[in-house]
Amino acid sequence: MEPTQHTQTAEPPPDPTSDTTKALTAIADRLTRVRPHAAMTEDTRLARACAESTERHGFSPEAEALERQLLAVMPRVGAPITRGEYALRLRKIPAGAR
């Protein structure tokens, strides 16, 4: 029996066709469309990840998994930033900018 190797490198950027990438794009679209000049907050980041995953999968384990994936790749909100500027950051994630 051959030994198996379990080596893992840095995670590749999200696939543009993946559910996570589509959800990131939808969140960015909403932030751009709804009050783009308003301040982006950490609460909004958490709420959008939850809302988008629930809209896609209802109240299910799949929604919970998507929410965890989104929160893992969506940058935390620290310094003052607008919703529109934050949306630009989200759009760079599928392109491998993060």
C-alpha positions in Angstrom: 0.0 0.0 0.0 1.4 3.4 -1.0 1.5 6.2 1.6 -0.7 9.1 0.8 0.5 12.7 0.9 -1.7 15.4 2.4 0.1 18.6 1.6 -1.9 21.7 1.2 -0.8 25.1 -0.2 -2.4 28.5 -0.1 -6.0 28.3 -1.1 -6.6 29.4 -4.8 -8.9 32.3 -5.5 -12.6 31.5 -5.7 -13.7 30.0 -9.0 -15.7 32.6 -11.0 -18.5 30.1 -11.5 -18.7 29.1 -7.8 -21.6 29.9 -5.5 -19.2 31.9 -3.3 -18.0 34.1 -6.2 -21.6 34.6 -7.5 -22.7 35.6 -3.9 -19.7 38.0 -3.6 -20.7 39.6 -6.9 -24.4 39.9 -5.8 -23.3 41.6 -2.5 -21.0 44.0 -4.4 -23.9 44.8 -6.7 -26.2 45.6 -3.9 -23.7 47.7 -2.0 -23.1 49.7 -5.2 -26.8 50.1 -5.9 -28.1 50.8 -2.4 -26.6 53.9 -0.6 -23.1 53.5 -2.1 -21.9 56.7 -0.4 -23.0 55.6 3.1 -20.4 54.2 5.5 -19.7 50.5 5.4 -19.8 48.8 8.8 -18.8 45.4 10.1 -22.5 44.8 11.0 -23.4 45.4 7.3 -20.7 42.9 6.3 -22.1 40.3 8.6 -25.7 41.0 7.6 -25.1 40.9 3.8 -23.2 37.6 4.1 -26.1 36.1 6.1 -28.8 37.6 3.8 -27.2 36.5 0.6 -26.6 33.0 1.7 -30.1 32.7 3.0 -31.6 34.1 -0.2 -29.7 31.5 -2.2 -30.3 28.4 0.0 -33.0 29.2 2.5 -32.4 28.2 6.1 -30.2 25.2 5.4 -26.8 23.7 6.1 -25.8 24.9 2.6 -26.7 28.5 3.5 -24.6 28.2 6.7 -21.6 26.8 4.7 -21.9 29.6 2.2 -22.1 32.3 4.9 -18.9 30.9 6.5 -17.2 30.9 3.1 -18.3 34.5 2.4 -17.1 35.7 5.8 -13.8 34.0 5.3 -13.0 35.9 2.1 -14.8 39.2 2.8 -12.4 41.7 4.3 -13.2 42.9 7.8 -14.3 46.6 8.0 -11.8 48.6 10.0 -10.9 52.0 8.6 -13.7 54.2 7.4 -14.8 53.2 3.9 -18.0 53.7 1.9 -20.2 50.8 0.7 -19.2 51.6 -2.9 -15.5 51.4 -2.0 -16.0 48.1 -0.2 -17.9 46.8 -3.2 -14.8 47.5 -5.3 -12.7 45.4 -2.9 -15.2 42.5 -3.1 -15.1 42.6 -6.9 -11.3 42.1 -6.8 -11.6 38.9 -4.7 -12.7 36.5 -7.5 -9.9 37.9 -9.7 -7.4 36.7 -7.2 -6.6 40.1 -5.6 -6.9 38.6 -2.2 
